Amino acid sequence: MLAGGIGYLFWYHEWKYSLPTPVPQNYVDVKIGQHIDIDGKIAAANGKPAFIHFFNPDCPCSRFNVPHFNSLVRKYGKQIDFSVVVVNLNKSKTYTAAEIQNKFDITVPVSFDTTIESACGVYSTPQAVLLDADRNMYYRGNYNRSRYCSDAKSNYAQMAIDSLLNNDAKPVFSQFALKAYGCQAAFCTK
């Protein structure tokens, strides 16, 4: 029974988050290069690319990802408009933008507009969306192959940012970059 309990805890805290997030039945794919109409919902289009971090404060994967996201903001904050979209909060808990910013040391605008989630084709957290200056989808996917974001060779979000800012050819990413992993946005509450 003890081994079963330990196995369950391992599964709950590690293994289940390493499996791809199931694609919702009503999912509408948003293609790379597609224009994303989010004017007035996040930082105004000012000629800079936009990076949107999809975040659920009740999702362990999202919480593990905050330091990595904040490091991207510190490194690229002058070149890119960063914002956070909080999706599918536990309905018994309510947060304000200031609470999210204070609790997770986030220094960028926070939105609760769930239409941004569907406009970008996001159905799990954490997810990164990078839009070029014209608000066309440049990258949508994972930050890294590992939730600890420690491997530079699979630091997908940063690779996409570098590629866009340097006007390089778009990198070709593996399935680990583009398949959604983490908490299913429509159902994750813890």
Number of C-alpha atoms within 10 A of each C-alpha: 6 7 8 9 10 11 12 13 12 12 13 11 12 14 12 14 18 17 13 15 18 14 14 12 6 6 11 13 11 16 15 14 13 13 17 18 13 15 10 8 13 20 19 12 15 11 13 18 21 27 27 23 23 25 27 27 22 17 23 20 25 22 16 14 21 19 16 18 22 18 11 17 20 11 12 17 14 10 14 22 24 24 20 24 22 24 26 22 21 16 7 6 8 8 12 11 16 14 13 17 15 11 9 14 13 20 16 16 16 24 18 18 12 13 13 21 21 13 15 26 18 25 24 32 31 32 27 23 22 26 27 21 17 15 20 18 20 23 27 26 25 27 27 23 20 14 22 14 18 12 12 11 9 19 18 27 23 19 18 24 24 15 15 20 14 9 9 10 9 14 13 9 14 11 11 17 21 15 16 24 25 24 29 23 23 13 12 18 18 12
